[in-house]
Amino acid sequence: MALLNMNDYYTPLISLISHAIEAGFVPESNRNFIREAQDPDELLEKIGLGKAAE
């Protein structure tokens, strides 16, 4: 899942997921499914579609 977290829009969701992991409801490995950035170019890099991937 790729989240473009502009203006911290997805910060509450990211916090909820972190809390669920810390509480043991969700496996720690699931954290790897989330890529988050506030900059579109940075997010594209994180998911392998940015300039470095070319």
PQR file of N, CA, C, O and H, with PARSE charges and radii, in Angstrom:
ATOM      1  N   MET A   1       0.854  -1.142   0.000 -0.4000 1.5000
ATOM      2  CA  MET A   1       0.000   0.000   0.000 -0.0000 2.0000
ATOM      3  C   MET A   1       0.915   1.224   0.000  0.5500 1.7000
ATOM      4  O   MET A   1       1.834   1.310   0.814 -0.5500 1.4000
ATOM      5  N   ALA A   2       0.674   2.145  -0.886 -0.4000 1.5000
ATOM      6  CA  ALA A   2       1.451   3.378  -0.973 -0.0000 2.0000
ATOM      7  C   ALA A   2       0.558   4.542  -0.544  0.5500 1.7000
ATOM      8  O   ALA A   2      -0.517   4.758  -1.103 -0.5500 1.4000
ATOM      9  H   ALA A   2      -0.072   2.075  -1.547  0.4000 1.0000
ATOM     10  N   LEU A   3       1.022   5.281   0.451 -0.4000 1.5000
ATOM     11  CA  LEU A   3       0.238   6.402   0.972 -0.0000 2.0000
ATOM     12  C   LEU A   3       0.982   7.706   0.735  0.5500 1.7000
ATOM     13  O   LEU A   3       2.087   7.898   1.243 -0.5500 1.4000
ATOM     14  H   LEU A   3       1.896   5.106   0.905  0.4000 1.0000
ATOM     15  N   LEU A   4       0.381   8.598  -0.031 -0.4000 1.5000
ATOM     16  CA  LEU A   4       0.927   9.934  -0.201 -0.0000 2.0000
ATOM     17  C   LEU A   4       0.379  10.768   0.949  0.5500 1.7000
ATOM     18  O   LEU A   4      -0.750  11.256   0.900 -0.5500 1.4000
ATOM     19  H   LEU A   4      -0.517   8.442  -0.443  0.4000 1.0000
ATOM     20  N   ASN A   5       1.188  10.920   1.969 -0.4000 1.5000
ATOM     21  CA  ASN A   5       0.755  11.488   3.249 -0.0000 2.0000
ATOM     22  C   ASN A   5       0.928  13.016   3.283  0.5500 1.7000
ATOM     23  O   ASN A   5       1.549  13.562   4.194 -0.5500 1.4000
ATOM     24  H   ASN A   5       2.106  10.524   2.009  0.4000 1.0000
ATOM     25  N   MET A   6       0.377  13.676   2.293 -0.4000 1.5000
ATOM     26  CA  MET A   6       0.474  15.133   2.233 -0.0000 2.0000
ATOM     27  C   MET A   6      -0.345  15.754   3.365  0.5500 1.7000
ATOM     28  O   MET A   6      -1.461  15.326   3.658 -0.5500 1.4000
ATOM     29  H   MET A   6      -0.128  13.232   1.553  0.4000 1.0000
ATOM     30  N   ASN A   7       0.237  16.764   3.983 -0.4000 1.5000
ATOM     31  CA  ASN A   7      -0.405  17.458   5.108 -0.0000 2.0000
ATOM     32  C   ASN A   7      -0.794  16.501   6.234  0.5500 1.7000
ATOM     33  O   ASN A   7      -1.742  16.757   6.977 -0.5500 1.4000
ATOM     34  H   ASN A   7       1.144  17.112   3.744  0.4000 1.0000
ATOM     35  N   ASP A   8      -0.056  15.398   6.354 -0.4000 1.5000
ATOM     36  CA  ASP A   8      -0.282  14.389   7.399 -0.0000 2.0000
ATOM     37  C   ASP A   8      -1.685  13.780   7.360  0.5500 1.7000
ATOM     38  O   ASP A   8      -2.218  13.363   8.388 -0.5500 1.4000
ATOM     39  H   ASP A   8       0.714  15.190   5.750  0.4000 1.0000
ATOM     40  N   TYR A   9      -2.270  13.734   6.181 -0.4000 1.5000
ATOM     41  CA  TYR A   9      -3.630  13.200   6.042 -0.0000 2.0000
ATOM     42  C   TYR A   9      -3.737  11.763   6.554  0.5500 1.7000
ATOM     43  O   TYR A   9      -4.710  11.414   7.223 -0.5500 1.4000
ATOM     44  H   TYR A   9      -1.837  14.073   5.345  0.4000 1.0000
ATOM     45  N   TYR A  10      -2.748  10.936   6.245 -0.4000 1.5000
ATOM     46  CA  TYR A  10      -2.805   9.520   6.627 -0.0000 2.0000
ATOM     47  C   TYR A  10      -2.102   9.218   7.940  0.5500 1.7000
ATOM     48  O   TYR A  10      -2.031   8.054   8.333 -0.5500 1.4000
ATOM     49  H   TYR A  10      -1.958  11.220   5.702  0.4000 1.0000
ATOM     50  N   THR A  11      -1.585  10.215   8.627 -0.4000 1.5000
ATOM     51  CA  THR A  11      -0.880   9.987   9.887 -0.0000 2.0000
ATOM     52  C   THR A  11      -1.742   9.235  10.915  0.5500 1.7000
ATOM     53  O   THR A  11      -1.230   8.328  11.570 -0.5500 1.4000
ATOM     54  H   THR A  11      -1.642  11.161   8.308  0.4000 1.0000
ATOM     55  N   PRO A  12      -3.030   9.577  11.081 -0.5600 1.5000
ATOM     56  CA  PRO A  12      -3.844   8.794  12.031  0.2800 2.0000
ATOM     57  C   PRO A  12      -3.947   7.308  11.642  0.5500 1.7000
ATOM     58  O   PRO A  12      -3.929   6.437  12.512 -0.5500 1.4000
ATOM     59  N   LEU A  13      -4.054   7.026  10.362 -0.4000 1.5000
ATOM     60  CA  LEU A  13      -4.119   5.628   9.911 -0.0000 2.0000
ATOM     61  C   LEU A  13      -2.801   4.918  10.186  0.5500 1.7000
ATOM     62  O   LEU A  13      -2.800   3.780  10.654 -0.5500 1.4000
ATOM     63  H   LEU A  13      -4.069   7.734   9.655  0.4000 1.0000
ATOM     64  N   ILE A  14      -1.689   5.569   9.905 -0.4000 1.5000
ATOM     65  CA  ILE A  14      -0.376   4.988  10.156 -0.0000 2.0000
ATOM     66  C   ILE A  14      -0.192   4.736  11.652  0.5500 1.7000
ATOM     67  O   ILE A  14       0.359   3.708  12.046 -0.5500 1.4000
ATOM     68  H   ILE A  14      -1.690   6.494   9.525  0.4000 1.0000
ATOM     69  N   SER A  15      -0.647   5.661  12.474 -0.4000 1.5000
ATOM     70  CA  SER A  15      -0.565   5.488  13.936 -0.0000 2.0000
ATOM     71  C   SER A  15      -1.422   4.314  14.391  0.5500 1.7000
ATOM     72  O   SER A  15      -1.008   3.542  15.256 -0.5500 1.4000
ATOM     73  H   SER A  15      -1.095   6.495  12.153  0.4000 1.0000
ATOM     74  N   LEU A  16      -2.599   4.175  13.821 -0.4000 1.5000
ATOM     75  CA  LEU A  16      -3.487   3.060  14.170 -0.0000 2.0000
ATOM     76  C   LEU A  16      -2.838   1.721  13.821  0.5500 1.7000
ATOM     77  O   LEU A  16      -2.889   0.771  14.603 -0.5500 1.4000
ATOM     78  H   LEU A  16      -2.935   4.802  13.119  0.4000 1.0000
ATOM     79  N   ILE A  17      -2.236   1.660  12.655 -0.4000 1.5000
ATOM     80  CA  ILE A  17      -1.574   0.422  12.243 -0.0000 2.0000
ATOM     81  C   ILE A  17      -0.402   0.117  13.174  0.5500 1.7000
ATOM     82  O   ILE A  17      -0.214  -1.029  13.582 -0.5500 1.4000
ATOM     83  H   ILE A  17      -2.194   2.431  12.020  0.4000 1.0000
ATOM     84  N   SER A  18       0.383   1.137  13.508 -0.4000 1.5000
ATOM     85  CA  SER A  18       1.504   0.945  14.432 -0.0000 2.0000
ATOM     86  C   SER A  18       1.010   0.468  15.793  0.5500 1.7000
ATOM     87  O   SER A  18       1.615  -0.415  16.401 -0.5500 1.4000
ATOM     88  H   SER A  18       0.230   2.068  13.176  0.4000 1.0000
ATOM     89  N   HIS A  19      -0.079   1.046  16.268 -0.4000 1.5000
ATOM     90  CA  HIS A  19      -0.644   0.641  17.555 -0.0000 2.0000
ATOM     91  C   HIS A  19      -1.108  -0.819  17.506  0.5500 1.7000
ATOM     92  O   HIS A  19      -0.884  -1.578  18.449 -0.5500 1.4000
ATOM     93  H   HIS A  19      -0.570   1.764  15.774  0.4000 1.0000
ATOM     94  N   ALA A  20      -1.750  -1.202  16.410 -0.4000 1.5000
ATOM     95  CA  ALA A  20      -2.220  -2.588  16.272 -0.0000 2.0000
ATOM     96  C   ALA A  20      -1.049  -3.565  16.274  0.5500 1.7000
ATOM     97  O   ALA A  20      -1.150  -4.660  16.828 -0.5500 1.4000
ATOM     98  H   ALA A  20      -1.932  -0.585  15.644  0.4000 1.0000
ATOM     99  N   ILE A  21       0.056  -3.172  15.657 -0.4000 1.5000
ATOM    100  CA  ILE A  21       1.251  -4.023  15.648 -0.0000 2.0000
ATOM    101  C   ILE A  21       1.827  -4.120  17.053  0.5500 1.7000
ATOM    102  O   ILE A  21       2.143  -5.213  17.523 -0.5500 1.4000
ATOM    103  H   ILE A  21       0.138  -2.283  15.206  0.4000 1.0000
ATOM    104  N   GLU A  22       1.965  -2.978  17.724 -0.4000 1.5000
ATOM    105  CA  GLU A  22       2.534  -2.961  19.076 -0.0000 2.0000
ATOM    106  C   GLU A  22       1.672  -3.727  20.071  0.5500 1.7000
ATOM    107  O   GLU A  22       2.189  -4.309  21.025 -0.5500 1.4000
ATOM    108  H   GLU A  22       1.708  -2.090  17.342  0.4000 1.0000
ATOM    109  N   ALA A  23       0.357  -3.730  19.853 -0.4000 1.5000
ATOM    110  CA  ALA A  23      -0.553  -4.439  20.746 -0.0000 2.0000
ATOM    111  C   ALA A  23      -0.618  -5.938  20.439  0.5500 1.7000
ATOM    112  O   ALA A  23      -1.226  -6.705  21.186 -0.5500 1.4000
ATOM    113  H   ALA A  23      -0.063  -3.258  19.078  0.4000 1.0000
ATOM    114  N   GLY A  24       0.010  -6.347  19.339 -0.4000 1.5000
ATOM    115  CA  GLY A  24       0.042  -7.765  19.003 -0.0000 2.0000
ATOM    116  C   GLY A  24      -1.128  -8.251  18.164  0.5500 1.7000
ATOM    117  O   GLY A  24      -1.277  -9.456  17.961 -0.5500 1.4000
ATOM    118  H   GLY A  24       0.504  -5.724  18.733  0.4000 1.0000
ATOM    119  N   PHE A  25      -1.960  -7.343  17.675 -0.4000 1.5000
ATOM    120  CA  PHE A  25      -3.100  -7.741  16.849 -0.0000 2.0000
ATOM    121  C   PHE A  25      -2.706  -7.974  15.398  0.5500 1.7000
ATOM    122  O   PHE A  25      -3.388  -8.688  14.662 -0.5500 1.4000
ATOM    123  H   PHE A  25      -1.840  -6.364  17.840  0.4000 1.0000
ATOM    124  N   VAL A  26      -1.606  -7.367  14.999 -0.4000 1.5000
ATOM    125  CA  VAL A  26      -1.138  -7.461  13.617 -0.0000 2.0000
ATOM    126  C   VAL A  26       0.347  -7.832  13.669  0.5500 1.7000
ATOM    127  O   VAL A  26       1.091  -7.262  14.466 -0.5500 1.4000
ATOM    128  H   VAL A  26      -1.052  -6.787  15.597  0.4000 1.0000
ATOM    129  N   PRO A  27       0.785  -8.763  12.847 -0.5600 1.5000
ATOM    130  CA  PRO A  27       2.207  -9.142  12.853  0.2800 2.0000
ATOM    131  C   PRO A  27       3.105  -7.980  12.425  0.5500 1.7000
ATOM    132  O   PRO A  27       2.737  -7.190  11.557 -0.5500 1.4000
ATOM    133  N   GLU A  28       4.273  -7.885  13.035 -0.4000 1.5000
ATOM    134  CA  GLU A  28       5.252  -6.846  12.709 -0.0000 2.0000
ATOM    135  C   GLU A  28       5.593  -6.852  11.225  0.5500 1.7000
ATOM    136  O   GLU A  28       5.840  -5.799  10.638 -0.5500 1.4000
ATOM    137  H   GLU A  28       4.572  -8.527  13.741  0.4000 1.0000
ATOM    138  N   SER A  29       5.607  -8.020  10.625 -0.4000 1.5000
ATOM    139  CA  SER A  29       5.961  -8.135   9.200 -0.0000 2.0000
ATOM    140  C   SER A  29       4.994  -7.380   8.296  0.5500 1.7000
ATOM    141  O   SER A  29       5.355  -7.014   7.177 -0.5500 1.4000
ATOM    142  H   SER A  29       5.407  -8.876  11.102  0.4000 1.0000
ATOM    143  N   ASN A  30       3.781  -7.143   8.761 -0.4000 1.5000
ATOM    144  CA  ASN A  30       2.808  -6.424   7.944 -0.0000 2.0000
ATOM    145  C   ASN A  30       3.177  -4.958   7.750  0.5500 1.7000
ATOM    146  O   ASN A  30       2.681  -4.306   6.831 -0.5500 1.4000
ATOM    147  H   ASN A  30       3.488  -7.440   9.669  0.4000 1.0000
ATOM    148  N   ARG A  31       4.049  -4.437   8.616 -0.4000 1.5000
ATOM    149  CA  ARG A  31       4.487  -3.049   8.465 -0.0000 2.0000
ATOM    150  C   ARG A  31       5.177  -2.844   7.112  0.5500 1.7000
ATOM    151  O   ARG A  31       5.158  -1.746   6.556 -0.5500 1.4000
ATOM    152  H   ARG A  31       4.452  -4.966   9.363  0.4000 1.0000
ATOM    153  N   ASN A  32       5.779  -3.907   6.596 -0.4000 1.5000
ATOM    154  CA  ASN A  32       6.492  -3.824   5.318 -0.0000 2.0000
ATOM    155  C   ASN A  32       5.569  -3.623   4.121  0.5500 1.7000
ATOM    156  O   ASN A  32       6.038  -3.292   3.032 -0.5500 1.4000
ATOM    157  H   ASN A  32       5.794  -4.799   7.048  0.4000 1.0000
ATOM    158  N   PHE A  33       4.278  -3.817   4.306 -0.4000 1.5000
ATOM    159  CA  PHE A  33       3.329  -3.641   3.214 -0.0000 2.0000
ATOM    160  C   PHE A  33       3.006  -2.176   2.950  0.5500 1.7000
ATOM    161  O   PHE A  33       2.376  -1.852   1.943 -0.5500 1.4000
ATOM    162  H   PHE A  33       3.898  -4.086   5.191  0.4000 1.0000
ATOM    163  N   ILE A  34       3.426  -1.298   3.837 -0.4000 1.5000
ATOM    164  CA  ILE A  34       3.060   0.117   3.740 -0.0000 2.0000
ATOM    165  C   ILE A  34       4.276   0.945   3.353  0.5500 1.7000
ATOM    166  O   ILE A  34       5.331   0.861   3.982 -0.5500 1.4000
ATOM    167  H   ILE A  34       3.938  -1.561   4.655  0.4000 1.0000
ATOM    168  N   ARG A  35       4.111   1.732   2.325 -0.4000 1.5000
ATOM    169  CA  ARG A  35       5.111   2.715   1.929 -0.0000 2.0000
ATOM    170  C   ARG A  35       4.444   4.075   2.084  0.5500 1.7000
ATOM    171  O   ARG A  35       3.325   4.284   1.615 -0.5500 1.4000
ATOM    172  H   ARG A  35       3.254   1.800   1.814  0.4000 1.0000
ATOM    173  N   GLU A  36       5.135   4.990   2.740 -0.4000 1.5000
ATOM    174  CA  GLU A  36       4.547   6.293   3.042 -0.0000 2.0000
ATOM    175  C   GLU A  36       5.572   7.382   2.808  0.5500 1.7000
ATOM    176  O   GLU A  36       6.748   7.231   3.140 -0.5500 1.4000
ATOM    177  H   GLU A  36       6.044   4.819   3.120  0.4000 1.0000
ATOM    178  N   ALA A  37       5.111   8.491   2.227 -0.4000 1.5000
ATOM    179  CA  ALA A  37       5.971   9.660   2.035 -0.0000 2.0000
ATOM    180  C   ALA A  37       5.077  10.883   1.865  0.5500 1.7000
ATOM    181  O   ALA A  37       3.912  10.772   1.483 -0.5500 1.4000
ATOM    182  H   ALA A  37       4.156   8.614   1.957  0.4000 1.0000
ATOM    183  N   GLN A  38       5.646  12.049   2.157 -0.4000 1.5000
ATOM    184  CA  GLN A  38       4.901  13.289   1.971 -0.0000 2.0000
ATOM    185  C   GLN A  38       5.179  13.919   0.616  0.5500 1.7000
ATOM    186  O   GLN A  38       4.487  14.849   0.203 -0.5500 1.4000
ATOM    187  H   GLN A  38       6.592  12.139   2.467  0.4000 1.0000
ATOM    188  N   ASP A  39       6.184  13.417  -0.070 -0.4000 1.5000
ATOM    189  CA  ASP A  39       6.565  13.937  -1.377 -0.0000 2.0000
ATOM    190  C   ASP A  39       6.281  12.886  -2.450  0.5500 1.7000
ATOM    191  O   ASP A  39       6.688  11.735  -2.298 -0.5500 1.4000
ATOM    192  H   ASP A  39       6.747  12.661   0.265  0.4000 1.0000
ATOM    193  N   PRO A  40       5.589  13.258  -3.533 -0.5600 1.5000
ATOM    194  CA  PRO A  40       5.259  12.267  -4.568  0.2800 2.0000
ATOM    195  C   PRO A  40       6.489  11.567  -5.159  0.5500 1.7000
ATOM    196  O   PRO A  40       6.469  10.355  -5.370 -0.5500 1.4000
ATOM    197  N   ASP A  41       7.557  12.328  -5.427 -0.4000 1.5000
ATOM    198  CA  ASP A  41       8.754  11.707  -5.998 -0.0000 2.0000
ATOM    199  C   ASP A  41       9.382  10.699  -5.043  0.5500 1.7000
ATOM    200  O   ASP A  41       9.844   9.638  -5.465 -0.5500 1.4000
ATOM    201  H   ASP A  41       7.573  13.313  -5.256  0.4000 1.0000
ATOM    202  N   GLU A  42       9.397  11.033  -3.757 -0.4000 1.5000
ATOM    203  CA  GLU A  42       9.940  10.115  -2.754 -0.0000 2.0000
ATOM    204  C   GLU A  42       9.104   8.843  -2.685  0.5500 1.7000
ATOM    205  O   GLU A  42       9.650   7.746  -2.570 -0.5500 1.4000
ATOM    206  H   GLU A  42       9.022  11.895  -3.414  0.4000 1.0000
ATOM    207  N   LEU A  43       7.799   8.984  -2.753 -0.4000 1.5000
ATOM    208  CA  LEU A  43       6.919   7.813  -2.710 -0.0000 2.0000
ATOM    209  C   LEU A  43       7.151   6.925  -3.930  0.5500 1.7000
ATOM    210  O   LEU A  43       7.196   5.700  -3.811 -0.5500 1.4000
ATOM    211  H   LEU A  43       7.355   9.875  -2.846  0.4000 1.0000
ATOM    212  N   LEU A  44       7.296   7.534  -5.088 -0.4000 1.5000
ATOM    213  CA  LEU A  44       7.577   6.751  -6.294 -0.0000 2.0000
ATOM    214  C   LEU A  44       8.889   5.993  -6.168  0.5500 1.7000
ATOM    215  O   LEU A  44       8.991   4.849  -6.610 -0.5500 1.4000
ATOM    216  H   LEU A  44       7.260   8.529  -5.184  0.4000 1.0000
ATOM    217  N   GLU A  45       9.897   6.625  -5.568 -0.4000 1.5000
ATOM    218  CA  GLU A  45      11.163   5.943  -5.308 -0.0000 2.0000
ATOM    219  C   GLU A  45      10.953   4.742  -4.398  0.5500 1.7000
ATOM    220  O   GLU A  45      11.509   3.670  -4.638 -0.5500 1.4000
ATOM    221  H   GLU A  45       9.814   7.555  -5.209  0.4000 1.0000
ATOM    222  N   LYS A  46      10.155   4.920  -3.355 -0.4000 1.5000
ATOM    223  CA  LYS A  46       9.938   3.846  -2.372 -0.0000 2.0000
ATOM    224  C   LYS A  46       9.224   2.643  -2.966  0.5500 1.7000
ATOM    225  O   LYS A  46       9.415   1.516  -2.510 -0.5500 1.4000
ATOM    226  H   LYS A  46       9.703   5.791  -3.160  0.4000 1.0000
ATOM    227  N   ILE A  47       8.394   2.880  -3.992 -0.4000 1.5000
ATOM    228  CA  ILE A  47       7.679   1.754  -4.588 -0.0000 2.0000
ATOM    229  C   ILE A  47       8.329   1.282  -5.884  0.5500 1.7000
ATOM    230  O   ILE A  47       7.767   0.459  -6.607 -0.5500 1.4000
ATOM    231  H   ILE A  47       8.239   3.795  -4.363  0.4000 1.0000
ATOM    232  N   GLY A  48       9.513   1.809  -6.170 -0.4000 1.5000
ATOM    233  CA  GLY A  48      10.283   1.331  -7.316 -0.0000 2.0000
ATOM    234  C   GLY A  48       9.892   1.914  -8.649  0.5500 1.7000
ATOM    235  O   GLY A  48      10.197   1.327  -9.687 -0.5500 1.4000
ATOM    236  H   GLY A  48       9.969   2.478  -5.583  0.4000 1.0000
ATOM    237  N   LEU A  49       9.220   3.063  -8.654 -0.4000 1.5000
ATOM    238  CA  LEU A  49       8.806   3.668  -9.914 -0.0000 2.0000
ATOM    239  C   LEU A  49       9.432   5.042 -10.134  0.5500 1.7000
ATOM    240  O   LEU A  49       9.055   5.758 -11.062 -0.5500 1.4000
ATOM    241  H   LEU A  49       8.972   3.540  -7.810  0.4000 1.0000
ATOM    242  N   GLY A  50      10.378   5.407  -9.288 -0.4000 1.5000
ATOM    243  CA  GLY A  50      10.994   6.721  -9.376 -0.0000 2.0000
ATOM    244  C   GLY A  50      12.136   6.767 -10.367  0.5500 1.7000
ATOM    245  O   GLY A  50      12.390   5.799 -11.083 -0.5500 1.4000
ATOM    246  H   GLY A  50      10.684   4.825  -8.534  0.4000 1.0000
ATOM    247  N   LYS A  51      12.820   7.891 -10.405 -0.4000 1.5000
ATOM    248  CA  LYS A  51      13.909   8.120 -11.340 -0.0000 2.0000
ATOM    249  C   LYS A  51      15.033   7.093 -11.190  0.5500 1.7000
ATOM    250  O   LYS A  51      15.647   6.699 -12.181 -0.5500 1.4000
ATOM    251  H   LYS A  51      12.613   8.678  -9.822  0.4000 1.0000
ATOM    252  N   ALA A  52      15.303   6.663  -9.964 -0.4000 1.5000
ATOM    253  CA  ALA A  52      16.377   5.685  -9.745 -0.0000 2.0000
ATOM    254  C   ALA A  52      16.048   4.342 -10.396  0.5500 1.7000
ATOM    255  O   ALA A  52      16.959   3.573 -10.702 -0.5500 1.4000
ATOM    256  H   ALA A  52      14.804   6.984  -9.159  0.4000 1.0000
ATOM    257  N   ALA A  53      14.756   4.044 -10.616 -0.4000 1.5000
ATOM    258  CA  ALA A  53      14.344   2.779 -11.203 -0.0000 2.0000
ATOM    259  C   ALA A  53      14.529   2.762 -12.715  0.5500 1.7000
ATOM    260  O   ALA A  53      14.501   1.698 -13.333 -0.5500 1.4000
ATOM    261  H   ALA A  53      14.016   4.669 -10.367  0.4000 1.0000
ATOM    262  N   GLU A  54      14.716   3.925 -13.307 -0.4000 1.5000
ATOM    263  CA  GLU A  54      14.823   4.000 -14.771 -0.0000 2.0000
ATOM    264  C   GLU A  54      16.114   3.471 -15.301  0.5500 1.7000
ATOM    265  O   GLU A  54      16.332   3.476 -16.512 -0.5500 1.4000
ATOM    266  H   GLU A  54      14.738   4.789 -12.805  0.4000 1.0000
TER
END
